[in-house]
Amino acid sequence: DLDEAIEHHQNALQLRPEGHPQRSYSLDNLANALRTRFQQRGDGTDLDEAIEHHQSALQLRPEGHPQCSSSLNNLAIALCTRLSSKLTNLSLIYLISMLNGILRNPSDSLDTQHKDKNLQDAMYHYKKQLNLHMPTCSKVYALHLLDHHISATTSVLSQHKTQKHFPPDLAVNAASCALRQGDTSHAVELLEQGRALHWTQIARFRTSLEHLYSQDPSKQVLVGQFQNLSALLNRHAEVSFTHDKSRTEVEAGERHYRNLLEQWKKVVEEIRTIKGFSHFLLSPLFADLQEAACEGPIIILNASEFSCDAIIVLYMQSPSHLPLEITLEELHNLVFQHRQNNQHPQGPAYTVFIEVMGELWQKVIFPVVQKLKGFVIKHSRIWWCPTSIFTALPLHCAGEYKQGGQVLSKLFVSSYTPSLSALIKARTRNAKMTQEITFAAIGQATPDTSVTSVKFPPLHYIDHELGGIEALLPTPSVMFTKVVGSEATRDQALQLLVDNQWLHLSCHGMQVPQEPFKSCLAMADGLVSLLDIINANISTHEFTFLSACETAMGDLSTPDEVIHLAAGLQFMGVKSVIGTLWQVRDDVAYKVVLAFYKEFCKNGTLDCTMAARALHAAVGTLAKDGVPLQERAMFVHIGI
């Protein structure tokens, strides 16, 4: 009987007074029995007493104790139980801090699946409490936990898998809360802090400290420590520890990674004590993020279950908040309609496409355009930074496609950016100092399907496409390399990617929804994956045109991570990228490419900042040639 069991546990505890080496076990046993009785009878005093005993046990098992994680886990379960019956913000924050401790103390027998289950429980209750009246601090705390959890995970593949235990809407809900409290600048900061975490993590380990060394050469040792530890952590992040390794090897690798990470964090803390580096590798402030709008306004579209909003970020001005007359449910319906249309065997239907674009215009884009007219002139460049479900829609095509209707593309030149920080970094990166412009064009029309394991139909326009590019590029300033057919192998493509600041790829592309880091471009003997791009050194590259399907498509399960080939290229260093949101016909890609390079090269020079206008003009040219809107709308420009 449960009462008798509790009595025995109480007696056992009395036989293990303070100072007894086994007292923590008796405390946990009694607490677990009390929690079970609460679940059966609902007496809140049992649960309160259980939590007190778990807290006492935890005090006897400080950080580093082999059973610390078990105590944290037991306390987290009890707090989850309390949250289920009586929601309190204080309990939630305490619960999240307990789970944070579990992540820092994985050394005992508590298995990862068990921890993940309780982390999911905590996030469920977090989401349940996220209402109109909850202060923003708890959401910020959850974002810190998410960032900590990602940073403590070894490889990008395992990080992506781990992140799925968190609600995908943490950042957008936090931003919505800040907007409802009238703090637009903080909303921007929260979105920047809580989105693109994988890319942020990679960037941390590739941060240069040349400025610190040039400012104070006496810090050479500290700079060296940071660079060496960053290199080791970056090497760990490139591979998954779970591949062909035993559990013992995996756990040893994870412990080694965490030890390196703790050393790295201590070095970072020391760097922050230096004058001018107090904010080193911390989440950027709005004053810094505002620099992204120095060449034109950035429109952040935030989609939350509590509100849908637009934020117009302007240079040297306060941001402008615009509530949108559309719900998250309506957005989901639009995306579903759009995706179903794109997946039609005969290709997307024009009538369905313009219906979606019309509703998008009316409820989202038109109000933004009306506001923009007070800040910029017609035909100016603007940048879209969509969040959540907005990432699945071709915002640049919104409009009323009818007699006398307004269309966004007739008013402004649209680009995209996955984050404000990405755009800032693209503008501040220094190009490789060289007199020659190195441009490589890679074409693969018939990848070996037996090697790639995916059946790709032959592409019939690639030779014409690359020949047209070669004829249009300015000479002799451009050193041009063309690789096609059997020579366009995986290794050759990766080598050309590293060696050339300007690149054009014509081939099959594929987004892998369940494992987006395996999204790829098909070469003769294998696939160039997004992971391969991450591992390549392209930090000083200027421009890449991905003339392939689905290269800017993204992953709807974690849309705010912006995991696709085009974003990967920009985050890793390419200033200006062109990609596609969905599948494109071979002949249409050929027409867009030739029209683009004709416009892009017309002045006899190459300037990556002109790519957006050149693409805008090229797609407009195809409209005049009678190519239907839905067959040319997938091309997008990302970056500067």
Beta strands, then each sheet from edge to edge (+ up, - down):
strand 1: 298-303
strand 2: 308-313
strand 3: 320-323
strand 4: 381-386
strand 5: 413-416
strand 6: 437-443
strand 7: 478-484
strand 8: 502-506
strand 9: 509-510
strand 10: 520-522
strand 11: 527-529
strand 12: 543-547
strand 13: 576-580
strand 14: 635-639
sheet 1: 3+ 2- 1+ 4+ 5+
sheet 2: 7+ 6+ 8+ 12+ 13+ 14-
sheet 3: 9+ 10- 11+
end
